[in-house]
Amino acid sequence: MTDASEANKERNREIARNEEAKQVTGSIRVSSWAVAVVVIIGGILFTLGWLAVR
């Protein structure tokens, strides 16, 4: 019985590690998109401002 519960605990730990890795990957992907959107919007606003000053 102890071997089965230990194996189950190890399996749960492995699942938790995999889920954590998926969360980190997802967070990095979302952050990358957020940075890209900010850069694009910033470029558009900069261009509009520059054109308005000219």
N, C-alpha and C positions, 0 to 999 in steps of 0.2 A: 504494500500500500504506500509506503514511504517513497519508493522509487517512482511510482506513478505520479505522486503529488510533486516530487522534485522535478520530474520531466515536464509536468504541466507548468510549473513555475518558470522553468527555463524557457519553455515555449512562449509563455506570456511576456517574458523579458525581451525575447527576440522580436516579438510582434511590436512591443513598445518602442524598441530601437528603430525598427523599420518605419513606424508611424512618425517618429521624431524626424527621421531623415526626410521623409516626404514633406513634412511641415516646413522644414528649413528650405528645401528646394522650392516649394511653393512661395515662401516668403521672399526669397531672392528673386524669383521670376516676377512677382508683383512689384517689388522695389525697382527692378530694372525698367519695367513698363512705366512706372511713375516718374522715374528720372527722365526717360525718353520724352514723355508727354510734357514735362516741365521745360525741357530744353527746346522742344518745338514751339510751345506757346511763348516762351521767352524770346526766341528768334523772331517770331511773328510780331510780337509787341515792340521789340527793338527796331525792326524794319519799319513798322508804322510810325514809331516815334521819330526815327531818323528822317523819314520822308516828310513828316509834318514840320520838322525844324528847317528842312531845305526849302 
